[in-house]
Amino acid sequence: MENRINLRDGLIKQNMVFMSGMLIAPVIACATTLAKSLALCFVFSVVSFAAILLCRLIPRTIVYTVRVTLYTVAAAVFYIPAAILAGLIFGEQVITSAGVYLPILVTNSLILSKTETRFYLEPYGNMVKDVLAFIVGFDLACAASGILREFLASGRIGGAEVPVLFTIPALETTFGGFLFVGIGAGLFRAVYNRSKKRAGANAADDEDSLAEYAEDIGEFLVGKRARSEKIRIYKAAAGKAKNENELLEMEFLSNRDVLAAFEAIVNEGQEIENNTANSEPAEEPDPADSGENGEKEDTENGSVS
C-alpha cells in the first residue's frame, strides 16, 4: 500500500486545470485553437517531465529557496530546445502568438509545488508514473479546451471547416476563455462528485455483505470466543478494509486481500491477548484460606499425635 500510487489523481481528482486550477492562465490565454493547445501541451510536457526528473537529483539538504531556484533554472534550460522544436513542428506563428504565456511554463506549479509536496516523497519509479499522469491530465484538458473553443468560435477544428449551427467568436478572447474554463471546471467537478457519490452508495450497499463476510472469516479464524470479542475483531477488520478502500479511491479489495486484512487483525488481537495473559501476575493465596488450611492441618496433626 505504501508504494502504490493512484494515477487517477493526476488525470481526474487533482487535474491541474479543471480541479486544482493551478495552470489555468496559459489555457485561458493560449488554448484557443487545436494547434495552439497542442504546442502548449508539447512545451509543458517536455519542460515539466525533464525538469522534474533532473531536479530529483538535487540533494534535499540544500535550503528550500535555493532548491526552488535550481528547479527554475533547470526548467529554463529545457525550455529553450522545447520551444525551438515546437516552432519547427507547429510553426513560428503559433509560438509567437502564445506570447508570454509559453515561457511562464518554466515556473509552473507542477515543478515548483508538486515536486516538494508529492513527487519527491515517492520512490523513483512511482514518481515517474505519477508525473506522467499529471502531465497527461493537463494535456487532455488543454487539448479539449483548444478543440472546443476553436469549434464553437469559428466552426473549425485544426483549421478544417466543420458544420456548425452558430458560432461564439468571444470564446477566442481571454474573457471568453475564462468563462469557458470556469464552466468546464464546474461540469467536470459535477461529474466527478456524482461518480464519487455513486461509488459511496455502492460501498454502503456492500457493507452488509462485507460484514457477513467478516463474520464468516471471523468464525473460521477465531473459533469459539465471547460474542463481545468477536464483535471487536469484526469491527477492527472491517475498519481496516474500509480504510484501505478509501486509499484506493473506493476500488474494493479482492477477497484475498480482505482475508489477509482480517487475518492480520485477528493475529494482532491474539497476540495482544496472549501478551496480556502472560503479563498478568499469578493469583496470591487468600490469607483466610491459608489460615483455615493451617488450622485444619494443626487439627489433623494433633489428632494423629
Secondary structure by P-SEA (a helix, b strand, c coil): cccccccccccccccccccccccccccccccccaaaaaaaaaaaaaaaaaaaaaaccccccccaaaaaaaaaaaaaaaaaaaaaaaaaaccaaaaaaacccccccccccccccccccccccccaaaaaaaaaaaaaaaaaaaaaaaaaaaaaaccccccccccccccccccccaaaaaaaaaaaaaaaaaaaaaaaaaaaaaaaaaaaaaaaaaaaaaaaccccccaaaaaaaaaaaaaaaaaaaaaaccccccaaaaaaaaaaaaaaaaaaaaaaaaacccccccaaaaaaaaaaaaaaaaaac
